[in-house]
Amino acid sequence: MHASHPAPQRLDRAPDSAAGGCGKAMQDTLLLLLPIKRASDIIYGARYARRLQEWGIKVSVSLLHVTPAPLHPADGMPQLGPSDGDTLDLATRQMMHEAGLYLSRTQIVFSTHIFAGELLFTILDAAELLGCHEIVMPALKPSPWQRRFSGTLARRLARATRCATVLLADTDGMSGAPPA
């Protein structure tokens, strides 16, 4: 497989353009959103970001983990105890810390974010809120079931995005559009 350079329009955007300027003003840095479900997901986006840096493009990464929205149980229904939520929160923070360590070793500027809500809309809202230019998802996995699930989320994100480009990155840092 041959690597191609990114499209030139990524750096040619005018800051605060009135024609659909999405998010914050574009300096000379490409802002990437990497949604991660588990710590191993960071490999795909980090290698993609590192490849862009090798090509001379400055990047900044926003790591995003989406937790389920808190449930508002009906009267008389059991609720999660405080220790259950603390355990999940601790595991999530540990995962984000490990992902951050991986990025810091590759000298990529990053920030971490943990939002609660519905997966698709939370990713899209976070991309818009953070002014991200690209949403980088892990590339399709070898298993047919995983390939179907990953492709479905990426396709739904690509159809619903308001301002960011959705890309799938493989373990080599190569990217491509989600399958149609």
C-alpha positions as CSV (number, residue, x, y, z in Angstrom):
1,M,0.0,0.0,0.0
2,H,1.4,3.4,-0.9
3,A,1.0,6.4,1.4
4,S,-0.3,9.7,-0.1
5,H,0.0,13.1,1.3
6,P,-3.0,14.8,2.8
7,A,-5.2,17.0,0.7
8,P,-3.9,20.6,0.6
9,Q,-7.2,22.2,1.6
10,R,-6.6,21.1,5.2
11,L,-4.2,24.0,5.7
12,D,-5.8,26.5,3.3
13,R,-8.8,27.3,5.4
14,A,-9.4,30.9,6.3
15,P,-9.7,31.6,10.0
16,D,-13.3,32.3,11.2
17,S,-14.6,32.0,7.7
18,A,-18.2,33.2,7.5
19,A,-19.0,30.4,5.1
20,G,-19.7,27.6,7.6
21,G,-16.6,28.2,9.8
22,C,-17.0,25.4,12.2
23,G,-15.4,25.6,15.6
24,K,-12.4,27.7,16.6
25,A,-10.2,29.7,14.3
26,M,-7.7,27.6,12.3
27,Q,-4.2,28.6,13.1
28,D,-1.7,26.3,11.3
29,T,-2.6,23.2,13.4
30,L,-4.8,20.4,12.3
31,L,-7.1,19.5,15.2
32,L,-7.9,15.8,15.5
33,L,-10.6,14.1,17.6
34,L,-9.8,10.6,18.6
35,P,-12.8,8.8,20.2
36,I,-11.5,5.9,22.2
37,K,-13.4,3.0,23.8
38,R,-10.4,1.2,25.2
39,A,-6.7,2.1,25.6
40,S,-5.6,0.1,22.6
41,D,-7.7,2.4,20.3
42,I,-5.2,5.2,20.7
43,I,-2.6,3.3,18.5
44,Y,-4.6,4.0,15.3
45,G,-5.0,7.8,15.8
46,A,-1.6,8.3,17.3
47,R,0.2,6.7,14.4
48,Y,-2.0,8.8,12.0
49,A,-1.1,12.0,13.9
50,R,2.6,11.0,13.9
51,R,2.5,10.4,10.1
52,L,1.0,13.9,9.6
53,Q,3.8,15.4,11.8
54,E,6.4,13.5,9.6
55,W,4.8,15.3,6.6
56,G,5.3,18.6,8.3
57,I,1.7,19.2,9.5
58,K,1.3,20.4,13.0
59,V,-1.4,18.4,14.9
60,S,-3.2,18.7,18.1
61,V,-5.2,15.7,19.4
62,S,-8.3,15.7,21.6
63,L,-8.9,12.3,23.2
64,L,-12.6,11.6,23.8
65,H,-14.2,8.8,25.8
66,V,-18.0,8.7,25.9
67,T,-19.7,7.2,28.9
68,P,-23.4,6.3,28.9
69,A,-25.7,9.0,30.1
70,P,-26.7,8.7,33.7
71,L,-30.0,6.9,34.1
72,H,-32.8,8.5,36.1
73,P,-34.5,5.4,37.5
74,A,-38.1,5.4,38.4
75,D,-39.2,5.3,42.0
76,G,-38.7,2.0,43.7
77,M,-36.0,0.8,41.1
78,P,-32.5,-0.1,42.3
79,Q,-29.8,2.5,41.7
80,L,-26.1,2.1,41.3
81,G,-24.3,2.7,44.6
82,P,-21.6,5.4,44.7
83,S,-18.8,2.8,44.7
84,D,-20.0,1.4,41.4
85,G,-19.8,4.8,39.7
86,D,-16.4,5.5,41.3
87,T,-15.0,2.2,40.0
88,L,-16.1,3.0,36.4
89,D,-14.8,6.5,36.7
90,L,-11.5,5.2,38.0
91,A,-11.2,2.7,35.1
92,T,-12.0,5.4,32.6
93,R,-9.5,7.9,34.1
94,Q,-6.8,5.1,34.0
95,M,-7.6,4.3,30.4
96,M,-7.4,8.0,29.4
97,H,-4.1,8.3,31.4
98,E,-2.6,5.4,29.5
99,A,-3.7,6.9,26.2
100,G,-2.2,10.2,27.2
101,L,1.1,8.5,28.1
102,Y,1.2,6.9,24.6
103,L,0.7,10.3,23.0
104,S,3.2,12.1,25.2
105,R,5.9,9.5,24.3
106,T,5.3,10.4,20.6
107,Q,5.5,14.1,21.5
108,I,2.0,14.9,20.2
109,V,0.2,17.8,21.8
110,F,-3.1,16.5,23.3
111,S,-6.0,17.0,25.7
112,T,-8.4,14.5,27.2
113,H,-12.1,14.7,27.5
114,I,-14.7,12.4,29.1
115,F,-18.3,13.2,28.1
116,A,-21.5,11.4,28.9
117,G,-24.3,10.8,26.4
118,E,-25.4,9.0,23.3
119,L,-22.3,7.9,21.4
120,L,-23.0,9.3,18.0
121,F,-24.3,12.7,19.0
122,T,-21.7,13.1,21.8
123,I,-18.8,12.5,19.3
124,L,-20.3,15.0,16.8
125,D,-21.0,17.6,19.5
126,A,-17.5,17.2,21.0
127,A,-15.9,17.7,17.5
128,E,-17.9,20.8,17.0
129,L,-17.3,22.2,20.5
130,L,-13.5,21.5,20.3
131,G,-13.2,22.9,16.8
132,C,-11.8,19.6,15.4
133,H,-11.2,19.3,11.7
134,E,-11.1,15.5,11.6
135,I,-12.6,12.6,13.6
136,V,-10.2,9.7,13.4
137,M,-11.7,6.3,14.2
138,P,-9.9,2.9,14.4
139,A,-9.8,1.2,11.0
140,L,-11.9,-1.9,10.3
141,K,-10.8,-4.9,12.3
142,P,-10.2,-8.4,10.7
143,S,-13.3,-10.0,12.2
144,P,-16.5,-9.6,10.0
145,W,-18.6,-8.8,13.1
146,Q,-16.2,-6.1,14.3
147,R,-15.8,-4.8,10.7
148,R,-19.6,-4.4,10.4
149,F,-19.9,-2.6,13.8
150,S,-16.9,-0.2,13.3
151,G,-18.0,0.6,9.7
152,T,-21.6,1.3,10.8
153,L,-20.5,3.9,13.5
154,A,-18.1,5.6,11.1
155,R,-20.7,5.7,8.3
156,R,-23.2,7.2,10.7
157,L,-20.7,9.8,11.9
158,A,-19.8,10.7,8.3
159,R,-23.4,11.2,7.3
160,A,-24.3,13.3,10.4
161,T,-21.2,15.4,10.8
162,R,-21.6,19.2,10.6
163,C,-18.0,20.2,10.2
164,A,-15.4,17.5,10.7
165,T,-14.1,14.9,8.2
166,V,-14.5,11.3,9.4
167,L,-11.5,9.1,8.7
168,L,-10.6,5.5,9.5
169,A,-6.9,5.0,10.5
170,D,-5.2,1.6,10.5
171,T,-2.3,0.4,12.7
172,D,0.2,1.9,10.2
173,G,-1.3,5.4,10.4
174,M,-2.8,5.2,7.0
175,S,-6.3,6.8,6.7
176,G,-9.3,6.5,4.4
177,A,-12.9,7.4,4.3
178,P,-15.5,5.1,5.9
179,P,-17.0,2.4,3.6
180,A,-20.1,3.6,1.7
